[in-house]
């Protein structure tokens, strides 16, 4: 009886894979809802490690990004944290960038090197972003020990980074007014959209781990608006990417459906946690996860080159384990914060 149940496939997936993708989707949903980034980029390497081709892994990831972004954007919309005007202005650049990125992937697939190139790109990009996040978190911890004397005076300036204020000081017309009343050049907005779209189309990610920092540090919005608007941008890039790869018939709907079932709950929990958890408390874990994910993808590439299957298993365990750690930290700090607000002793 048990063997007959385990042998049944739903949408082309066995029970074990369905359970795995639902659990993984939940973790990714928590990241997406909490950070406005950081989760969808784990899906493509996970699918590559599991043996899916690069176009299928990227196309399925883009479809998943769209579904998860819809859920998370709705939650941030309720909190008034989405600049729809800015997101719409970025749309043209995102669309063109995704089209270019997808053409590169299909061209590399014809040459038979898509998996290798995408894998190496992931290793380098995840490592670079991981170093930035980890370093930023460590610097924040050091800054907290300098005393609170200047905290009140600097709180208003901290809403927009200094580099963003400097970029905004250059009036390169046409200048567009953002939801918070600040102005940004349309060229800057289009450039950010195009760059994020290229990353999305080539690597099969929503681009949030590039888009959110770019909105915050380059365009210059508040951090809350950057997270919400980044999710809206993920919705658009995911829709365009899913359509682009869907035309080629390379989206595995079984994988996408299982991931979305888990992320539907995870995204709402992650979005709700932003009201209780200080992002600085978990940022360092997020940076470490990116570094571990980079190592995991690198080990997977070594496995393919050296023909050692056990390295693939190690790679997947590292990828899932690091994601589970960060998800657990968000839920842990969220639970502590809720207990404090209710006056429950820890």
Secondary structure in CASP SS format (residue, H / E / C, confidence):
PFRMAT SS
TARGET T0000
AUTHOR 0000-0000-0000
METHOD secondary structure of the structure
MODEL  1
X C 1.00
X H 1.00
X H 1.00
X H 1.00
X H 1.00
X H 1.00
X C 1.00
X C 1.00
X E 1.00
X E 1.00
X C 1.00
X C 1.00
X E 1.00
X E 1.00
X H 1.00
X H 1.00
X H 1.00
X H 1.00
X H 1.00
X H 1.00
X H 1.00
X H 1.00
X H 1.00
X H 1.00
X H 1.00
X H 1.00
X H 1.00
X H 1.00
X H 1.00
X H 1.00
X H 1.00
X H 1.00
X H 1.00
X H 1.00
X H 1.00
X C 1.00
X C 1.00
X C 1.00
X C 1.00
X H 1.00
X H 1.00
X H 1.00
X H 1.00
X H 1.00
X H 1.00
X H 1.00
X H 1.00
X H 1.00
X H 1.00
X C 1.00
X C 1.00
X C 1.00
X C 1.00
X H 1.00
X H 1.00
X H 1.00
X H 1.00
X H 1.00
X H 1.00
X H 1.00
X H 1.00
X H 1.00
X H 1.00
X H 1.00
X H 1.00
X H 1.00
X H 1.00
X H 1.00
X H 1.00
X H 1.00
X H 1.00
X H 1.00
X H 1.00
X H 1.00
X H 1.00
X H 1.00
X H 1.00
X H 1.00
X C 1.00
X C 1.00
X C 1.00
X C 1.00
X C 1.00
X H 1.00
X H 1.00
X H 1.00
X H 1.00
X H 1.00
X H 1.00
X H 1.00
X H 1.00
X H 1.00
X H 1.00
X H 1.00
X H 1.00
X H 1.00
X H 1.00
X H 1.00
X H 1.00
X H 1.00
X H 1.00
X H 1.00
X H 1.00
X H 1.00
X H 1.00
X H 1.00
X H 1.00
X H 1.00
X H 1.00
X H 1.00
X H 1.00
X C 1.00
X C 1.00
X H 1.00
X H 1.00
X H 1.00
X H 1.00
X H 1.00
X H 1.00
X H 1.00
X H 1.00
X H 1.00
X H 1.00
X H 1.00
X H 1.00
X H 1.00
X H 1.00
X H 1.00
X H 1.00
X H 1.00
X H 1.00
X H 1.00
X H 1.00
X H 1.00
X H 1.00
X H 1.00
X H 1.00
X H 1.00
X H 1.00
X H 1.00
X H 1.00
X H 1.00
X H 1.00
X H 1.00
X C 1.00
X C 1.00
X C 1.00
X C 1.00
X C 1.00
X C 1.00
X H 1.00
X H 1.00
X H 1.00
X H 1.00
X C 1.00
X C 1.00
X H 1.00
X H 1.00
X H 1.00
X C 1.00
X C 1.00
X H 1.00
X H 1.00
X H 1.00
X H 1.00
X H 1.00
X H 1.00
X H 1.00
X C 1.00
X C 1.00
X C 1.00
X C 1.00
X C 1.00
X C 1.00
X E 1.00
X E 1.00
X E 1.00
X C 1.00
X C 1.00
X C 1.00
X C 1.00
X C 1.00
X E 1.00
X E 1.00
X E 1.00
X H 1.00
X H 1.00
X H 1.00
X H 1.00
X H 1.00
X H 1.00
X H 1.00
X H 1.00
X H 1.00
X H 1.00
X H 1.00
X H 1.00
X H 1.00
X H 1.00
X H 1.00
X H 1.00
X H 1.00
X H 1.00
X C 1.00
X C 1.00
X C 1.00
X C 1.00
X H 1.00
X H 1.00
X H 1.00
X H 1.00
X H 1.00
X H 1.00
X H 1.00
X H 1.00
X H 1.00
X H 1.00
X H 1.00
X H 1.00
X C 1.00
X C 1.00
X C 1.00
X H 1.00
X H 1.00
X H 1.00
X H 1.00
X H 1.00
X H 1.00
X H 1.00
X H 1.00
X H 1.00
X H 1.00
X H 1.00
X H 1.00
X H 1.00
X H 1.00
X H 1.00
X H 1.00
X H 1.00
X H 1.00
X H 1.00
X H 1.00
X H 1.00
X H 1.00
X H 1.00
X H 1.00
X H 1.00
X C 1.00
X C 1.00
X C 1.00
X C 1.00
X C 1.00
X H 1.00
X H 1.00
X H 1.00
X H 1.00
X H 1.00
X H 1.00
X H 1.00
X H 1.00
X H 1.00
X H 1.00
X H 1.00
X H 1.00
X H 1.00
X H 1.00
X H 1.00
X H 1.00
X H 1.00
X H 1.00
X H 1.00
X H 1.00
X H 1.00
X C 1.00
X C 1.00
X C 1.00
X C 1.00
X C 1.00
X C 1.00
X H 1.00
X H 1.00
X H 1.00
X H 1.00
X H 1.00
X H 1.00
X H 1.00
X H 1.00
X H 1.00
X H 1.00
X H 1.00
X H 1.00
X H 1.00
X H 1.00
X H 1.00
X H 1.00
X H 1.00
X H 1.00
X H 1.00
X H 1.00
X H 1.00
X H 1.00
X H 1.00
X H 1.00
X H 1.00
X H 1.00
X H 1.00
X C 1.00
X C 1.00
X H 1.00
X H 1.00
X H 1.00
X H 1.00
X H 1.00
X H 1.00
X H 1.00
X H 1.00
X H 1.00
X H 1.00
X H 1.00
X H 1.00
X H 1.00
X H 1.00
X H 1.00
X H 1.00
X H 1.00
X H 1.00
X H 1.00
X H 1.00
X H 1.00
X H 1.00
X H 1.00
X H 1.00
X H 1.00
X H 1.00
X H 1.00
X H 1.00
X H 1.00
X H 1.00
X H 1.00
X H 1.00
X H 1.00
X C 1.00
X C 1.00
X C 1.00
X C 1.00
X C 1.00
END
